[in-house]
Amino acid sequence: MLVNNSYKDPELTKKVNNEVGKPFTLMQRIKLGGIGSPKLHITSSSIEIHNLLILDNSIKTCNIELRPKGILVGFGVRLETYLLVIPFYKLHLYKGKADEYSIYRDHYFLKFKAGKNDSAIHKYVKKILSYKVDNSATHIEDL
């Protein structure tokens, strides 16, 4: 789900928390070694996201926040903030070319650069994948 998160809206907060879980507590963030990604440079995106990104002439960047049941991919356009809310069961993460990762949810996607020297990005992607494996539902009762 792609949402505009620029303004405080309790209904939107509730929807996001239902999809990916409430934010981690401070102690959980420390135990995980941080939950946010470094700045990611967007190379391409789905048409809905692309139509938002072309409204702004600045460098196209995003960041990822890890949540208990998924991730939030955030990016800014002019003075607005948008979130791509992706629960783990809909998250598809691929390493494409040698220097690019792709994140998919249904028909939305983002691709971002990750060169050989960007070890922080590679480490963060591994953290997302390992957290997804460790915390995904394995039985129908878990859902």
N, C-alpha and C positions, 0 to 999 in steps of 0.2 A: 504494500500500500504506500503510495506516494502522497505525503501530506505537507502542508505549509505550517511550520511550527514557529512562526514569527511572533505570534501573540499568545499570551497565556489563556488557555482554554481547558477547563477541567474535563470536559467531555472527550477532547482529543487526547489528553493525558491518560485518561482511563482506557481509551481504545488502544493506545500504544502499549500501556502496561499489560493489558490483556493479551496482546500479540506476543511481546518479547520479554515480559516480566518487569518488575520494578527495578530501579537502579540498584547496583550493589552498594552495600554499606561501606564505610571507610575501612573497616577491618578486612572485609572481603577484597576490596581493591588492593590493599597492601599485600595480602596473601597471594593474590593473582599476579602481583608485580606490575600493576597498572591495567587499565581496561581500554585506553584510548590508543588509536594508531597515530603514527606520524602523519604529516601532511602528504596526501596522495595526489599526484597530478593525473587528471582524467585525460585519457587519449580518445575514447569514444563512448557513446551511450545510446540507449534506446531513444526512439523518436520523441517520446513525451519528455524525457529528461533533457534531450538535446534542444528541444524548443524552449525550455527554460534557460539553459546555459547560454544560448546565443543572444539573449536579451542583455547580457553583460559583456563588456569588452575586456575584462580582466582575465588573468590566468585562471583556468578551470581547475579547481582543487576540491578535494573532499576529505573527510575523515570518518573513521569507523569507531563506534562505541560498542563494546561487548556488553550484553545483558544476559540474565540467567537463561532465557529461552530463545535467544536470537541476537541479532545485531541491528544497529541503527547506522545507516550511511547518511551523513549530513553534508550538505553543500549550500553555499550562499549564492544568491542572484540579486544583484543590486543591494537593497536593504532587507531582503526577505531571506528566511532560512527554511530549507526544505529537508525533509527526512524521508529516506526510503527504508521502511520498516520491514525487516526480513526475519521471520521466525526460522529456527533451525530446520524444521521439516520442509521448508520451501527454499532453503539456501543451497545454491550450487556455486561452488568456487573452483575455478580452473586456472591453471597456469598455461597461458597461450604461448606466444612467442617467447624468446629467451628473456625479454625484459618487460613482460606484461602479465597482469592477472585480470581475470574476469569474474564479476559477481553477478549472479542471476537470481531473480525472483519472478516467476511466471513470465510475463512479457517485458519486464523491466530489466535492464542490465547496465552495468558500468564497467569500463576497462580502465586500468590505471597502470602507470609505469612502475617498474621495480628493477632497476639495473643491478649488475653484479655487486656494486659497492653499496647498495641500499640494504645492508644486513638487518636494519631495524624493521623494515617493511617485511622482509622474508620471515623474520622471527615472529612478527605480529600475526601474519597469515597462518603460520604453524600453530600459534596459540589459539586462534579461532577454531582451526580444524580439530585440534586435540580437545578443546573444551566442548565442541559439538559432539564428538565421539563419546566423551565421558559423561555427558549430561543429556543426551537425546533419549527419548522414550524407546524402550526395547520391546515392550509388551503393549498390547492393546489397552490393558488396564491402566498403564501409565499415562495415557492420553486423557 
